[in-house]
């Protein structure tokens, strides 16, 4: 009527009017809608909805009926229709908002969840004019889950503030959701604050904080949480055991792992595949490969998780060939590998430098559609980098749509290991531009790249300023990189003073880095002092003895070189025999110095003589002193011509197409003579020759090496 006053919504809710009476008669339709939602029967639900609309039996003020429709469309994945129903509601209660927010959460539409939450706390509720609709513990848990799944730490912290202000933080649902959010956002301090300061914890609480601490590397704190779980006599579930086993594996604490395994047997969780796989993984990481295999062999049912766990156990214990054999066995029984299986296999093939097998795996991964997984992409980058194919690693990196910190670190470290400092720093700058946070490992690669480029000022800036700004405490590896940087820049006195004054306990690797710099720059006085320190730390260190002997030889101090050889003989210090190998097709060909056991030895020796004849006009002069006095290399006097790396390089040149790159692996440091020869061989053959020795990759192209003659 024209002069009728607006009706207060509170009056409508309390008025037993005919429309309210008719709602009671529509109860069967409500039940049918609930049944349609429970069975995901969208067709029946739409029929009922259409009937209610055509017969004018569904009012915009009918909260229960509209909530039931919301539930139907959300469960049937019709979120756009659910949104239309929600928008048409004149009255909404807490359930209305919760249903729609949960639907968007489960479909991964995080912005929609956050928009609804903001709208909810700022909209005037029709049931209570001028008051805000207050979220409950379930709504807040939904929003926190959204923040956790999408790594939205800032928004999660805002929700934490709201939870504190409203008192909802004391509800266990909210506390557990906060713990999960902080853990998944790698904000361990926030998670520990909630865990300690908010009273009331259940097994889910302990599981969240334990797994968060383990995943983020806070193993000491995780151990304390595990002790509290035991002291408070919590009833463990499967997630608890998985977290405890993961902690034992990370700590390599076999004694504690045995205790957890005993508890698993006591509560009879031995039939769970995930538990059995975690036990296998724990034994593998603790170095008990036989126990891991025994656990695997006892399994009546083996799925891809259990197969992957035992392969990872062998791979972690450097049994790489056995890992690949297990993959063949798994394939024979018809178990399809997953992304983690391929990651383990790629790691093993990288460690074996089996580039042919790795390339075959890559082709198989592309064929079955696993190339989009981040863990697979990371493993491919690592495999190609370690096999000397940095171009292929770069291609994988560029094609990856999603990258985590491991992706960026692998590419930075890969470039650094190949001596490509500019490329490594370019990736680092891209990482910062994309607002990805560097971590401890990132700066090891960055400082190593600075070393290749001799960027002393930049290196110290990263060490003293940028790392502290990002909350990363420098460790031994970073300080060792600075020593290497100063050594490559020729600032050996500065490097010595840095080592004397830095607040770090230096290890053998750091002092050997300085000794190697002394060797390269012929800084023999300092080298002798550094060698004394090294021999005090480890009197039987073969690398130190060899470097010191080489320094004596280069200084023409033959008495000193002779004394070092006598010292090594008296202490029974033996150098590992020098080996070089190259992969042709699917066959690996291994060579030792003066090798004449290969089926094509005659042709290989002739090829080397021809190559040396070609490079002599370019200035090649055999390093006779190196052959006579350099025990670092082949322990053979007077056999420069047929060193193992020359043999492998010559054979690869014989057996590969003219444009193909040559890849050779050597188990020791490449000798001075071979380094000089291969540089010139790369020029006369117009080939890229990549030799990976014990220290680094040497990429020879057009008469130059990526190491700039510093190795």
Buried (B, 14 or more C-beta within 10 A) or exposed (E): EEEEEEEEBEEBEEEEEEEBEEBEEBEEBBEBBBBBBEEEBBEBBBEBBEEBEEEEBBBEBBBEBBBBBBBBBBBBBBBEBBBEBBEEBEBBBBBBBBBBBBBBBBEEBBEBBBEBBEEBBEEEBBBEEEEEBEBBBBBBBBBBBBBBBBBBBEBBBBBBEBBEEBEBBBBBBBBBBBBBBBBBBBBBEBBBBBBEEBEEBEBBBBBBBBBBBBBBBBBEBBBEBBEBBEEEEBEBBBBBBBBBBBBBBBBEBBEBBBBBBEBBEEEEBBEBBBBBBBBBBBBBBBBBBEBBBEBBEEBEEBBBBBBBBBBBBBBBBEBBEBBBEBBEEBEEEEBEBBBBBBBBBBBBBBBBBBBBBBBEBBEEBEEEEBBEBBBBBBBBBBBBBBBBBBEBBBBBBEEBEEBBBBBBBBBBBBBBBBBBBEBBBBBBEBBBEEEBEBBBBBBBBBBBBBBBBBBBEBBBEBBEEBBEEBEBEBEBBBBBBBBBBBBBBBBBEBBBEBBEEBEBEBEBEBBBBBBBBBBBBEBBEBBBBBBEBBBEBBEEBBBBBBBBBBBBBBBEBEEBBBBBBEBBEEEEBEBEEBBBBBBEEEEBBBBBBBBEEBEEBEEBBEBBEEBBEBBEEEEBEBBEBBBEBBBBBBBBEEEBBBBBBBBBBBBBBEBBEEEEBBBBBBBBBBBBBBBBBBBBBBBBBEBBBBBBBEBBBBBBBEBEBBBEEBB
